[in-house]
């Protein structure tokens, strides 16, 4: 099954907000990004705070999109499907 993860983040730049879409192939990359955002770890290039807006899992075989939300279970980040 081919899956891609689309993560939308919001970066606050003073009076302006900028949304960015990141595409990842593995859920471990998404979990790493969530952990970095939650811990407040900032790169030396971008000093602006970043917040998580939404996570979507796209199934490329069947053409289905699921909205996911991060949760913490047993001190590990887990991606669960959102209730509609």
Residue pairs with C-beta under 8 A, 6 or more apart in sequence:
1 59
1 61
2 59
2 60
2 61
3 25
3 57
3 58
3 59
3 60
4 23
4 24
4 25
4 57
4 58
4 60
5 23
5 24
5 25
5 26
5 27
5 29
5 30
5 55
5 56
5 57
5 58
5 68
6 21
6 22
6 23
6 55
6 56
6 58
7 21
7 22
7 23
7 24
7 30
7 33
7 52
7 54
7 55
7 56
8 19
8 20
8 21
8 22
8 52
8 53
8 54
8 55
8 56
9 19
9 20
9 22
9 33
9 37
9 50
9 51
9 52
9 53
10 17
10 18
10 19
10 20
10 50
10 51
10 52
10 53
11 17
11 18
11 19
11 20
11 46
11 48
11 49
11 50
11 51
12 48
12 49
12 50
12 51
13 48
19 53
22 33
24 30
24 33
27 79
30 55
30 79
31 70
31 77
31 79
34 52
34 70
34 77
35 77
37 50
37 51
37 52
40 49
42 48
42 49
42 50
52 70
54 67
55 67
55 68
55 69
55 70
55 79
56 65
56 66
56 67
56 68
57 65
57 66
57 67
57 68
57 79
58 64
58 65
59 65
59 66
66 81
66 82
67 81
67 82
68 79
68 80
68 81
68 82
69 79
69 80
69 81
69 82
70 77
70 78
70 79
70 80
71 77
71 78
71 79
71 80
72 78
